[in-house]
Amino acid sequence: MNDTDHSISGIRAIVAEVLALSPDEIDDTEDFVDRYQADSLNLIEIIAQVEKRYQVVLPQRELPRAHTVTALYELAARRAA
């Protein structure tokens, strides 16, 4: 995950796909649940796709804080390092 813009746009694309939105509709700092009404299954799918795409394992204990594109990117980047 070397290129920040590319990775953030990739995570935004994953979130948009899972939530059936356009990537342009996703704000990187908005909470998936509060803003876009993501449910627990949506969140599991987002996490699974991020882990697969970036080949990282995201710890369960940190996932409650990863409900924005930016927070999810930062978590994945830390785990990839």
C-alpha positions as CSV (number, residue, x, y, z in Angstrom):
1,M,0.0,0.0,0.0
2,N,2.6,2.5,-1.1
3,D,0.5,4.9,-3.1
4,T,-1.9,6.7,-0.7
5,D,-4.3,8.1,-3.3
6,H,-4.5,4.8,-5.2
7,S,-5.2,2.9,-2.0
8,I,-7.8,5.3,-0.6
9,S,-9.5,5.3,-4.0
10,G,-9.4,1.5,-4.0
11,I,-11.0,1.3,-0.5
12,R,-13.6,3.9,-1.6
13,A,-14.4,1.8,-4.6
14,I,-14.9,-1.3,-2.4
15,V,-17.2,0.6,0.0
16,A,-19.2,2.0,-2.9
17,E,-19.6,-1.4,-4.5
18,V,-20.7,-3.1,-1.3
19,L,-23.1,-0.3,-0.4
20,A,-24.4,0.0,-4.1
21,L,-23.3,3.6,-4.4
22,S,-21.0,5.5,-6.8
23,P,-17.5,6.1,-5.5
24,D,-18.2,9.8,-6.0
25,E,-21.0,9.6,-3.4
26,I,-18.6,8.3,-0.7
27,D,-17.0,10.9,1.6
28,D,-13.7,9.5,3.0
29,T,-14.5,10.8,6.5
30,E,-18.1,9.9,6.8
31,D,-19.1,6.8,9.0
32,F,-20.4,3.9,6.9
33,V,-23.2,3.2,9.4
34,D,-24.3,6.7,10.3
35,R,-24.1,8.2,6.8
36,Y,-24.7,5.3,4.4
37,Q,-26.8,3.0,6.6
38,A,-24.3,0.1,6.3
39,D,-25.4,-2.9,8.3
40,S,-23.1,-5.5,10.0
41,L,-23.1,-7.7,6.8
42,N,-22.0,-4.8,4.7
43,L,-19.2,-4.1,7.2
44,I,-18.0,-7.7,7.1
45,E,-18.0,-7.7,3.3
46,I,-16.1,-4.4,3.2
47,I,-13.5,-5.8,5.6
48,A,-13.2,-9.1,3.7
49,Q,-12.7,-7.3,0.4
50,V,-10.1,-4.9,1.8
51,E,-8.2,-7.8,3.4
52,K,-8.3,-9.8,0.1
53,R,-7.3,-6.9,-2.1
54,Y,-4.5,-5.6,0.1
55,Q,-3.4,-9.0,1.5
56,V,-3.7,-7.9,5.1
57,V,-5.4,-9.3,8.2
58,L,-7.3,-6.6,10.1
59,P,-7.5,-7.3,13.8
60,Q,-11.1,-7.7,15.1
61,R,-10.4,-5.4,18.1
62,E,-9.6,-2.5,15.8
63,L,-12.5,-2.8,13.4
64,P,-15.0,-0.8,15.4
65,R,-12.8,2.3,14.8
66,A,-12.5,1.6,11.0
67,H,-15.9,2.8,9.8
68,T,-14.6,5.5,7.4
69,V,-12.6,5.2,4.2
70,T,-9.7,7.1,5.9
71,A,-9.7,5.0,9.1
72,L,-9.9,1.8,7.1
73,Y,-7.0,2.9,4.9
74,E,-4.9,3.8,7.9
75,L,-5.6,0.5,9.6
76,A,-4.8,-1.5,6.5
77,A,-1.6,0.6,5.9
78,R,-0.4,-0.1,9.4
79,R,-1.0,-3.8,9.0
80,A,0.7,-3.9,5.6
81,A,3.8,-2.2,6.9
